[in-house]
Amino acid sequence: MFGESHDLANELPEFKEQIHKLKMEDRHFSRLYEEYQEVNLTIQRSEQEIEVHSDEYMEELKLKRLHLKDDLFKMLRETV
Protein backbone atom coordinates (compact mmCIF):
# COMPACT_ATOMS: atom_id res chain seq x y z
CA MET A 1 0.00 0.00 0.00
CA PHE A 2 1.18 3.51 -0.80
CA GLY A 3 2.89 5.30 2.06
CA GLU A 4 3.61 2.22 4.16
CA SER A 5 7.16 1.49 5.13
CA HIS A 6 8.27 -1.99 4.14
CA ASP A 7 11.72 -1.61 5.62
CA LEU A 8 12.65 -5.01 7.05
CA ALA A 9 13.07 -3.63 10.59
CA ASN A 10 9.52 -2.23 10.38
CA GLU A 11 8.14 -5.41 8.87
CA LEU A 12 9.79 -7.66 11.47
CA PRO A 13 10.41 -5.46 14.53
CA GLU A 14 10.78 -8.46 16.84
CA PHE A 15 13.92 -9.42 14.90
CA LYS A 16 15.61 -6.01 14.89
CA GLU A 17 18.66 -7.20 16.87
CA GLN A 18 19.02 -10.39 14.83
CA ILE A 19 18.77 -8.41 11.58
CA HIS A 20 21.68 -6.21 12.65
CA LYS A 21 23.74 -9.18 13.86
CA LEU A 22 23.20 -11.22 10.69
CA LYS A 23 23.97 -8.25 8.45
CA MET A 24 27.35 -8.04 10.17
CA GLU A 25 28.11 -11.76 10.41
CA ASP A 26 26.42 -13.58 7.52
CA ARG A 27 27.35 -12.64 3.96
CA HIS A 28 24.40 -14.45 2.42
CA PHE A 29 21.92 -12.72 4.73
CA SER A 30 23.62 -9.39 4.10
CA ARG A 31 23.39 -9.84 0.33
CA LEU A 32 19.70 -10.78 0.50
CA TYR A 33 19.04 -7.88 2.86
CA GLU A 34 20.67 -5.40 0.46
CA GLU A 35 18.70 -6.83 -2.45
CA TYR A 36 15.48 -6.51 -0.42
CA GLN A 37 16.33 -2.89 0.39
CA GLU A 38 17.05 -2.07 -3.27
CA VAL A 39 13.80 -3.64 -4.49
CA ASN A 40 11.87 -1.92 -1.72
CA LEU A 41 13.39 1.46 -2.59
CA THR A 42 12.48 1.04 -6.26
CA ILE A 43 8.89 0.24 -5.29
CA GLN A 44 8.73 3.24 -2.95
CA ARG A 45 10.13 5.59 -5.60
CA SER A 46 7.53 4.36 -8.07
CA GLU A 47 4.69 4.71 -5.55
CA GLN A 48 5.83 8.27 -4.86
CA GLU A 49 5.91 8.90 -8.62
CA ILE A 50 9.62 9.70 -8.56
CA GLU A 51 10.15 6.88 -11.07
CA VAL A 52 7.65 5.45 -13.53
CA HIS A 53 7.38 1.71 -14.14
CA SER A 54 4.80 -0.48 -15.81
CA ASP A 55 2.21 -2.22 -13.67
CA GLU A 56 3.62 -5.59 -14.72
CA TYR A 57 7.13 -4.63 -13.60
CA MET A 58 5.79 -3.32 -10.30
CA GLU A 59 3.98 -6.60 -9.67
CA GLU A 60 7.21 -8.49 -10.41
CA LEU A 61 9.08 -6.29 -7.95
CA LYS A 62 6.46 -6.73 -5.25
CA LEU A 63 6.56 -10.49 -5.70
CA LYS A 64 10.36 -10.43 -5.56
CA ARG A 65 10.24 -8.35 -2.36
CA LEU A 66 7.84 -10.88 -0.84
CA HIS A 67 10.11 -13.82 -1.72
CA LEU A 68 13.16 -12.03 -0.35
CA LYS A 69 11.30 -11.21 2.85
CA ASP A 70 10.28 -14.87 3.20
CA ASP A 71 13.89 -16.01 2.76
CA LEU A 72 15.16 -13.44 5.24
CA PHE A 73 12.44 -14.36 7.73
CA LYS A 74 13.40 -18.05 7.53
CA MET A 75 17.01 -17.18 8.23
CA LEU A 76 16.00 -14.98 11.17
CA ARG A 77 13.81 -17.69 12.68
CA GLU A 78 16.77 -20.07 12.60
CA THR A 79 18.71 -17.73 14.90
CA VAL A 80 16.11 -17.88 17.68
NORCORNOR-V991132 format. One record per residue. N is the residue number from 1. SS is DSSP state (2 for helix, 1 for strand, 0 for the rest). PHI is phi in whole degrees, -180 to 180 (999 if undefined). D_CENTER is the distance of its C-alpha to the mean C-alpha in Angstrom with 1 decimal. Layout:
# NORCORNOR-V991132
n: (N/N)
ss: (SS/SS)
phi: (PHI/PHI)
d_center: (D_CENTER/D_CENTER)
This chain:
# NORCORNOR-V991132
n: (1/2/3/4/5/6/7/8/9/10/11/12/13/14/15/16/17/18/19/20/21/22/23/24/25/26/27/28/29/30/31/32/33/34/35/36/37/38/39/40/41/42/43/44/45/46/47/48/49/50/51/52/53/54/55/56/57/58/59/60/61/62/63/64/65/66/67/68/69/70/71/72/73/74/75/76/77/78/79/80)
ss: (0/0/0/0/0/0/0/2/2/2/2/0/2/2/2/2/2/2/2/2/2/2/2/2/2/0/2/2/2/2/2/2/2/2/2/2/2/2/2/2/2/2/2/2/2/2/2/0/0/0/0/0/0/0/2/2/2/2/2/2/2/2/2/2/2/2/2/2/2/2/2/2/2/2/2/2/2/2/0/0)
phi: (999/-62/91/-84/-87/-109/-56/-59/-66/-78/-73/-131/-61/-69/-110/-55/-67/-66/-59/-62/-62/-68/-60/-82/-111/-124/-62/-63/-60/-60/-65/-64/-62/-63/-64/-59/-63/-65/-63/-61/-64/-62/-63/-61/-64/-71/-63/-88/62/-81/-124/-118/-134/-67/-60/-63/-65/-63/-65/-61/-64/-65/-67/-63/-60/-63/-66/-63/-61/-60/-63/-65/-61/-60/-66/-66/-62/-69/-86/-84)
d_center: (14.5/15.4/15.2/12.8/10.1/6.7/6.0/5.4/9.1/10.0/8.6/10.3/13.0/15.4/13.5/13.3/16.1/15.0/11.6/13.9/16.4/14.5/13.0/16.7/18.3/16.4/15.9/14.2/11.5/11.4/11.2/8.3/6.4/7.8/7.2/3.4/4.9/7.7/6.8/5.6/8.8/10.8/10.4/11.3/14.1/15.4/15.5/17.4/19.6/19.2/18.5/19.9/18.6/20.2/19.3/19.0/16.6/14.4/14.6/13.7/10.5/9.6/10.8/9.0/5.5/7.5/9.0/6.3/5.5/9.3/10.0/8.4/10.2/13.2/13.4/13.2/15.9/18.0/18.4/20.0)
